[in-house]
């Protein structure tokens, strides 16, 4: 987020005149709406907002936002964003990428943007498949995924985008999914974070990987399978109606997380952890927490800002310029020179 | 001291106009530093000069090995110098390996100065010498001055209490002192330089100065068997003014700074370490006060992508690399062409495909620059011919990029990047500014924004994100000719492909007509060059003309688009010879563009052309007859294709 004056807009102001070309029923539609709904709420200015994307279904996103937009090349959006931000730090940059774009061909750039801590929001749409190239398995596809390139099932283990981001030094990790009503809240928190804010958004590819997140994203049983994290509040999920309230606690012997039953609302007695978004150790456990034995950790998993890359670079630039000669004439004549006159050269 | 005497007539004691000296030693002997300081001293004496640093790819190759030899050649004189010289007159060999790898180039009768302190059994073995060449008479066709420089150096720095290793490091200064004596040079600037360099360690400064003085005194006082004479090379008559030495890397960096200033833009430079291009990034990183932001990216692709991002946001984006790095940038160049954003891409060419010869020079990325991208992706290409010329070329690249909204490739090479030459410091007040403009309100009918409307040059408007009311989206997908909206239609792709080509072709209207830099339009033979072959071509043509041959030198700066008159100019000659440090790339472009019978003269040894090589090639067009006035029928060599006239009656 930038220290710029906020302005008043409506959702309509963020809809571009371009026809949206995703498959009917694609999760991207819901994410687009969530973003368009978020922008007025954070007071964003379309003239100072730039959506930057790579290549893939998700990367068509900028065309549909009535702001500035740059649809670049496969995997390299983070590098373009870095140049844009260093050239004009006033711009508010949203990076749009996918699991193939951001974790495979562009994994390198994602890592470096995060470790440098460029102030921007990174939305990684994770659908665990290559959509635009027609259904090949991706670096986040689960083992055994059958696809045109893995007719016998994929053998490589999937990468975890949130764990990758945190391992790369991220200071903000958010998670949501396409149709979740909480997604705008995660986006708002990411925008409020000064620095690289990484948001993994599970997105349903209805053509090539339909309902792959249904286990936790389906409305039915959601309470038991989604852990929505809120700063300062205990990590609770489930309900009395669905088989009991549960919580996440620390297994002190194994130094891992564990699921505990909460009796009579007494979560303290059960040892349930209070979520502290600045606790990096817990963040590491949350991004690694396997779905199945545990619910899916969603919301703001980690948020602890530190100085941004552009502030450091431009601060150094400004410092280097202070009181310095900026006369090109003098620069050209720098170093060891000599003058040729009619009597010959002299120092 | 061992001496071998050759024909005294051929020795350097005559009063030559130019002298070529090569310093050669182990990578750790400081030969590049010695050469650099000798160069400066030549400049201060008023000699014209050209240098050729030639060092191994390894940072510190094992001591004493043949592949660890580092050399620095300088050609200096009282006349105009265009090349680092074919064959050295003097070879300073700091060890047997340096002697072995360099002596073959030395002129017959030339002088070898060798440090016998390093001609130990072990070093001789490492250099694969079966017996000691300074004693066995095998160097008889040269003059040899071999003495124990190591011991003399140790003696001279004894009072400073340095360790043996540190003391021996002063050898290069001892040798430089002797060289300064030989050519009647002033030591004072070197002493100032040493004091500045070792400001934090005055003992080292004093030791090095003592070694320098001792080397000088040795020349003054020792009986050197008649081979060594103090000689003075007169200053070259140069126009009055301020001069400095400049390398190609410095010139490119300064030219970019000047170009960004003339365009009234901040510069963003994205780079990734690669030999020999890194020095441009190093240099610019120290020029932040001139509105330069440098970014060492995670890879070559990120470097160009960030530069394009910066251009999109309203800065002048620049990226730089060498062949393999440029290959990685190819896709992003396509995006810059497609989105029509200004960008300068500097390629300091090096040898070979893949890693090839990283520290050697070649001109083999011309195809890559002109043709090397997917799709129809036209891009202007400019080639610098010398370190000083690289300054002007960099400004020209900035002009074309910002005026035409296009990426531009600037080709230099390892030779230009590292070599130094005297440079008449230009006055920036005399440069013509070309300020960039940004769209600030809608440019279409009824307040419509047309990001891909074109001006009379075919360029689209530059629109900075952040500008209210001009929000729009761009990208690499084909677009509608005016609105820039996605448009895959056959009409749109045809129209946009045509428009991109017409724009780049149109750059030719803004560049100077091709001149003939030696000779005249029309005649028997044109030697057509580009890039750093300028020096040897120019000298070879000069010599051939002095012998009466009807040959002219045409040197092309604008490789793409080519100057509008180039076709007619080339067709005015009967024959065209194109010397290149590749297997004939520019030759192919000329044949393709003009259907002329351009013939290649190819060299890909990692070394620049020798003047004599080009001179010999020219002579084949004149029956090799010296004094041939050029009036007779040219005897084509057997390999030649039909002449222009017979091919195009």
Interface residues (C-beta under 8 A of the other chain):
Chain A: X16 X18 X46 X47 X48 X50 X52 X62 X63 X65 X66 X67 X68 X69 X70 X71 X72 X73 X74 X76 X78 X79 X80 X81 X82 X83 X84 X85 X86 X87 X88 X90 X91 X108 X109 X111 X112 X313 X314 X316 X317 X320 X321 X324 X325 X326 X328 X329 X331 X332 X333 X334 X335 X336 X337 X338 X339 X340 X341 X342 X344 X345 X347
Chain B: X40 X43 X44 X45 X46 X189 X193 X235 X238 X239 X240 X241 X242 X243 X244 X245 X254 X257 X258 X261 X266 X268 X270 X287 X288 X289 X290 X291 X293 X295 X297 X298 X299 X301 X302 X303 X305 X306 X307 X308 X309 X310 X311 X312 X313 X314 X315 X317 X331 X332 X334 X335 X339 X425 X426 X427 X428 X429 X464 X465 X466 X467 X468 X469 X470 X471 X472 X473 X474 X475 X476 X477 X485 X486
